[in-house]
Amino acid sequence: MKAVISSIFTKEKISEFIINEALGRFIGFLVGMWTSSWFTKTVYEKKGINNLFGLVKRKKIIVNTTPEWLQFTLSVLIGFIALELVNYFFKHKVYLSIYNFLKEKLISNDRYTKINN
């Protein structure tokens, strides 16, 4: 039984799971939450009898301009798209090619600045 469990839960499989699934889901969640913040805005309370015509500090009021169901749907869709993009990048190892491209660009820019200085 111990051999079966140790063959299922290897360090490589656990690290692959953390990178592919957990990171993708976390980024998808963050993007979804960020998307939902697009639909709200903060305004200050107008002068009136409630705040003694501006003598008392004005309160911040949060205003939603779109329906809650639409906010939720768009947040879920955009978060899911971000999750799938992250999973695609990690499964197809696209991040390595992007990293190598940026590394080569930085090295070539370093050489160029050293030559000209």
C-alpha positions as CSV (number, residue, x, y, z in Angstrom):
1,M,0.0,0.0,0.0
2,K,2.8,2.4,0.9
3,A,4.5,1.7,-2.5
4,V,1.3,2.5,-4.4
5,I,0.8,5.8,-2.5
6,S,4.5,6.8,-3.0
7,S,4.2,6.0,-6.7
8,I,1.1,8.2,-7.0
9,F,2.4,11.1,-5.0
10,T,5.9,11.8,-6.3
11,K,7.6,15.2,-6.0
12,E,7.4,15.7,-9.7
13,K,3.6,15.0,-9.9
14,I,2.9,17.2,-6.9
15,S,5.0,20.1,-8.3
16,E,3.3,19.7,-11.7
17,F,-0.1,19.8,-10.1
18,I,0.8,22.9,-8.1
19,I,2.1,24.7,-11.2
20,N,-0.6,23.7,-13.6
21,E,-3.7,23.6,-11.6
22,A,-3.3,25.6,-8.5
23,L,-1.5,28.5,-10.1
24,G,-4.0,28.6,-13.0
25,R,-7.0,28.6,-10.7
26,F,-5.5,31.3,-8.5
27,I,-4.8,33.5,-11.4
28,G,-8.2,32.9,-12.8
29,F,-9.8,33.8,-9.5
30,L,-7.7,37.0,-9.2
31,V,-8.7,38.0,-12.8
32,G,-12.3,37.3,-12.1
33,M,-12.3,39.4,-8.9
34,W,-10.4,42.2,-10.7
35,T,-13.1,42.1,-13.5
36,S,-15.9,42.5,-10.9
37,S,-14.3,45.7,-9.6
38,W,-14.7,47.3,-13.1
39,F,-18.4,47.6,-12.5
40,T,-18.4,49.5,-9.3
41,K,-17.5,53.1,-8.6
42,T,-17.1,55.2,-5.5
43,V,-18.8,58.6,-5.1
44,Y,-19.1,61.0,-2.2
45,E,-22.4,61.9,-0.6
46,K,-23.9,65.2,-1.7
47,K,-24.3,68.1,0.6
48,G,-27.6,68.0,2.4
49,I,-29.4,67.7,5.7
50,N,-27.9,64.3,6.3
51,N,-24.3,65.6,6.6
52,L,-25.2,69.1,7.9
53,F,-24.7,70.7,4.5
54,G,-21.1,69.7,4.2
55,L,-20.0,70.5,7.8
56,V,-19.6,66.8,8.6
57,K,-17.2,64.6,6.6
58,R,-18.9,63.3,3.5
59,K,-19.4,59.5,3.3
60,K,-18.2,57.3,0.4
61,I,-21.0,55.5,-1.4
62,I,-20.4,52.5,-3.6
63,V,-22.5,52.5,-6.8
64,N,-23.1,49.4,-9.0
65,T,-23.9,50.4,-12.6
66,T,-24.7,46.9,-13.9
67,P,-26.9,44.1,-12.7
68,E,-25.3,41.6,-10.3
69,W,-26.0,38.6,-12.5
70,L,-24.2,40.3,-15.4
71,Q,-21.2,41.1,-13.2
72,F,-21.0,37.5,-11.9
73,T,-21.3,36.0,-15.4
74,L,-18.6,38.2,-16.9
75,S,-16.3,37.7,-13.9
76,V,-16.7,33.9,-14.2
77,L,-16.1,33.9,-18.0
78,I,-13.1,36.2,-18.0
79,G,-11.6,34.3,-15.0
80,F,-12.1,31.0,-16.8
81,I,-10.5,32.3,-19.9
82,A,-7.5,33.4,-17.9
83,L,-7.3,30.0,-16.1
84,E,-7.3,28.2,-19.5
85,L,-4.6,30.4,-20.9
86,V,-2.3,29.8,-17.9
87,N,-3.0,26.1,-18.1
88,Y,-2.2,26.1,-21.9
89,F,1.0,28.0,-21.3
90,F,2.2,25.5,-18.7
91,K,1.1,22.4,-20.5
92,H,2.7,23.4,-23.8
93,K,5.7,25.0,-22.2
94,V,5.1,28.2,-24.0
95,Y,6.5,30.1,-21.0
96,L,10.0,28.6,-21.7
97,S,10.0,30.0,-25.3
98,I,8.9,33.4,-24.0
99,Y,11.5,33.3,-21.3
100,N,14.3,32.4,-23.7
101,F,13.2,35.1,-26.1
102,L,13.2,37.8,-23.4
103,K,16.5,36.5,-22.1
104,E,18.1,36.8,-25.6
105,K,16.7,40.3,-26.0
106,L,18.1,41.4,-22.6
107,I,21.5,40.0,-23.4
108,S,21.6,41.6,-26.8
109,N,20.5,44.9,-25.3
110,D,23.2,44.6,-22.6
111,R,25.9,44.0,-25.2
112,Y,24.6,47.0,-27.3
113,T,24.8,49.3,-24.3
114,K,28.2,48.1,-23.3
115,I,29.6,48.6,-26.8
116,N,28.2,52.1,-27.1
117,N,29.3,53.3,-23.6
